[in-house]
Amino acid sequence: MGVFIQIEVHQADIPLQTAEQLVSLCPVEIFTISGQQLGVQLDHEDECTLCELCLDAAPAGSLIIRKIYKKEELISRAAKA
């Protein structure tokens, strides 16, 4: 689990095709796919560069990045397919 960043995934809102896209988009390999579901490598969360590529690709509200050090949340904003 991250000390500075925590990433929350709402599985029901993320289709497999989008999950695969998120895995390939992330420059620090935070996301994985297991059993056709998007997962987060908890030991990689603090490596997040806050590039927001995942937030632009994930359906609105399906992905949340929490900046623990700032008590701030970034929420995915892409339109649902």
C-alpha positions as CSV (number, residue, x, y, z in Angstrom):
1,M,0.0,0.0,0.0
2,G,1.2,3.5,-0.9
3,V,2.4,5.9,1.7
4,F,1.8,9.0,-0.4
5,I,-0.6,7.8,-3.1
6,Q,-3.5,5.3,-3.0
7,I,-5.4,4.2,-6.1
8,E,-8.9,2.9,-5.9
9,V,-10.5,1.0,-8.8
10,H,-14.3,0.5,-9.2
11,Q,-14.2,-2.8,-11.2
12,A,-17.8,-2.8,-12.3
13,D,-17.3,0.3,-14.3
14,I,-14.2,-0.8,-16.2
15,P,-14.6,-3.0,-19.2
16,L,-11.7,-5.5,-20.0
17,Q,-10.7,-3.5,-23.1
18,T,-10.3,-0.3,-21.0
19,A,-8.4,-2.2,-18.3
20,E,-5.9,-3.5,-20.9
21,Q,-5.5,0.1,-22.2
22,L,-4.8,1.3,-18.6
23,V,-2.1,-1.3,-18.2
24,S,-0.4,-0.3,-21.4
25,L,-0.8,3.5,-20.7
26,C,0.8,3.6,-17.2
27,P,4.5,4.6,-17.5
28,V,5.3,3.1,-14.1
29,E,3.4,-0.2,-14.5
30,I,1.0,0.3,-11.6
31,F,-1.9,-1.6,-13.1
32,T,-2.2,-5.3,-13.8
33,I,-4.9,-7.6,-15.1
34,S,-5.9,-10.7,-13.2
35,G,-8.8,-12.8,-14.0
36,Q,-10.1,-10.2,-16.5
37,Q,-10.1,-7.5,-13.9
38,L,-8.0,-4.5,-13.4
39,G,-5.7,-4.6,-10.4
40,V,-3.2,-2.3,-8.7
41,Q,0.3,-3.3,-7.7
42,L,0.2,-1.9,-4.2
43,D,3.9,-1.8,-3.9
44,H,4.0,0.5,-6.9
45,E,1.4,3.0,-5.9
46,D,3.9,5.6,-4.6
47,E,5.7,5.4,-8.0
48,C,2.7,7.2,-9.6
49,T,3.9,10.3,-11.4
50,L,0.4,11.8,-11.5
51,C,0.5,12.0,-15.3
52,E,-3.3,11.5,-15.3
53,L,-3.2,9.3,-18.5
54,C,-5.3,6.7,-16.6
55,L,-7.8,9.3,-15.5
56,D,-8.3,10.4,-19.0
57,A,-8.9,6.8,-20.2
58,A,-10.9,5.3,-17.4
59,P,-14.7,5.8,-17.4
60,A,-15.9,8.7,-15.2
61,G,-15.7,7.9,-11.5
62,S,-14.2,4.4,-12.0
63,L,-10.7,5.3,-10.9
64,I,-9.6,7.5,-8.0
65,I,-6.1,8.6,-7.1
66,R,-5.8,9.8,-3.6
67,K,-2.9,12.1,-2.7
68,I,-2.6,11.2,1.0
69,Y,0.0,13.9,1.6
70,K,-2.5,16.6,0.5
71,K,-5.9,15.0,1.3
72,E,-6.8,15.5,-2.3
73,E,-8.5,13.1,-4.8
74,L,-8.2,12.9,-8.6
75,I,-11.2,11.1,-10.3
76,S,-11.3,9.6,-13.7
77,R,-13.3,11.7,-16.2
78,A,-13.6,9.9,-19.5
79,A,-17.1,9.4,-20.9
80,K,-18.6,6.0,-20.5
81,A,-18.6,3.9,-23.6
